[in-house]
Amino acid sequence: MAKLLATHHGRECDRRGKYAASGFAQVERKKSGRVIITSSTFGRQGNGLKPTYVTSKWGMVGLTVVDVAANARYTA
């Protein structure tokens, strides 16, 4: 689990927005090179600490998490 910052469609988000600004996420790199965000703590407002699963099948397209330490970006 890497500490990450989140943006949604290129806009940085904070706790007043749709996603929390920082949290922890787990990413999985497929053999094809595509990176899938399998789970994260970027919860929707009002859901408390319930994890949000960030994969394309959940329709969360456009959420990008940035691993500041590794200088890497992952987009769902």
N, C-alpha and C positions, 0 to 999 in steps of 0.2 A: 504494500500500500504506500503510495507516494503522496506527499502533500502537494496539492494542486490549487490553482486559481481557475475560476470558470468564467467563460463568456458565452453569450447566446447570440448567434448570428453576428459575431464580431463586436457586440456591445458588452462592455464589462457590466457585471451584475453585482448587486449587493443584497443584503437581507431584505431590503424593501422591494426588490425586484422578484422576478420569477424564480431565480436560483440564488442560493447562497454564494458569497464571493469566494469562499475558500473552504476546503474540506479535504477528504481523503477519497481516493478513487483507485480502483484496480483496473488495469488495462491488459488486454491480451492481444498479442501480435500473431496474426494468422500467417500461414506459409505464403499466401499470396502477397503479403506485405501490408495488408489492410489491418488497421488497429481498431479493436472494438473495446469500448469502455463497458466492462461487464457489470460493475456495480460501483456505487459511490455514495457519499454522504451528502451530496448536493440535493437536499430535500426541497419539495415545493413549500411555499409559505403555508403555515397552518398544519403541516404534517409532523411537526416536531422533529425528532431525531430519526424518524423512519427513513431508511435508505431508499434512494431512487435508483432504479436499475436503468442504466443509460445504454440502450442498444437500439439499433434501427427498428427492431421489431416492436418496440414500445413507442415508436413515433417521435423520439426525442432528437430528431435530426436538427443539426445546427448548434448543438452544445459542444463547445470546445473547451478542453481542460489543458492547462499549461503547467508542466512540471518545471518550476523555476530553477531548481537545483540542477536538473539535467538539461535545461534549455530545450525542452521537447514539447511539442503540441500534439494533442490527440483530439480528433473531431469525430463525433458520433454521426 
